[in-house]
Amino acid sequence: MQIELNGKPHPLPDGATLEQLIAALELTGRAVAVAVNRQVVPAQQWAARALVETDKVDVVRAIGGG
């Protein structure tokens, strides 16, 4: 299947979860916020949130600064 990730097409296996996407992006354990179809999904729900073809996912990394 193909989802939209940060505005660009991104291929994923059918039935992939949000947790699997974050792992594939090598962002596990990093400070990130994730929204699916403009709805923020808490990290505790990533493993249970299956993605589907029409999903639009936005991943934002926290960047420290001063």
C-alpha positions as CSV (number, residue, x, y, z in Angstrom):
1,M,0.0,0.0,0.0
2,Q,1.0,3.6,-0.3
3,I,0.4,6.3,2.3
4,E,1.2,10.0,2.3
5,L,4.1,10.8,4.7
6,N,4.8,14.5,5.3
7,G,3.2,15.3,2.0
8,K,5.0,12.7,-0.1
9,P,4.0,9.2,-1.3
10,H,5.5,6.5,0.9
11,P,5.2,2.7,0.4
12,L,4.3,0.4,3.3
13,P,3.3,-3.3,3.6
14,D,-0.4,-3.9,3.9
15,G,-1.5,-3.8,7.5
16,A,1.5,-1.9,8.7
17,T,1.1,0.0,12.0
18,L,2.2,3.4,13.0
19,E,4.8,1.8,15.3
20,Q,6.2,-0.1,12.3
21,L,6.4,3.1,10.3
22,I,8.3,4.9,13.0
23,A,10.7,2.0,13.3
24,A,11.2,1.9,9.6
25,L,12.1,5.6,9.7
26,E,14.6,4.9,12.5
27,L,12.8,7.2,14.8
28,T,12.0,4.8,17.7
29,G,12.8,6.3,21.0
30,R,13.2,9.8,19.6
31,A,11.1,12.9,20.5
32,V,8.5,12.9,17.7
33,A,4.9,13.8,17.3
34,V,2.7,11.9,14.9
35,A,-0.6,12.9,13.4
36,V,-2.7,10.7,11.1
37,N,-5.3,12.5,9.0
38,R,-4.6,15.7,11.1
39,Q,-5.4,13.9,14.4
40,V,-2.5,13.5,16.9
41,V,-1.9,9.9,17.9
42,P,-0.3,9.4,21.3
43,A,2.8,7.2,21.3
44,Q,1.0,4.6,23.5
45,Q,-1.4,4.0,20.6
46,W,1.1,3.6,17.8
47,A,1.2,-0.2,18.0
48,A,-2.5,-0.5,17.7
49,R,-3.0,2.1,15.0
50,A,-3.1,0.2,11.7
51,L,-2.5,2.4,8.6
52,V,-4.6,2.2,5.4
53,E,-4.0,3.4,1.9
54,T,-5.8,6.7,2.3
55,D,-3.9,7.8,5.5
56,K,-2.0,11.0,5.5
57,V,0.7,10.9,8.2
58,D,2.7,13.8,9.5
59,V,5.8,13.1,11.6
60,V,7.5,16.1,13.4
61,R,10.7,15.8,15.3
62,A,11.4,18.0,18.3
63,I,14.5,20.1,17.9
64,G,16.2,21.7,20.9
65,G,17.5,25.2,20.7
66,G,18.1,28.3,22.6
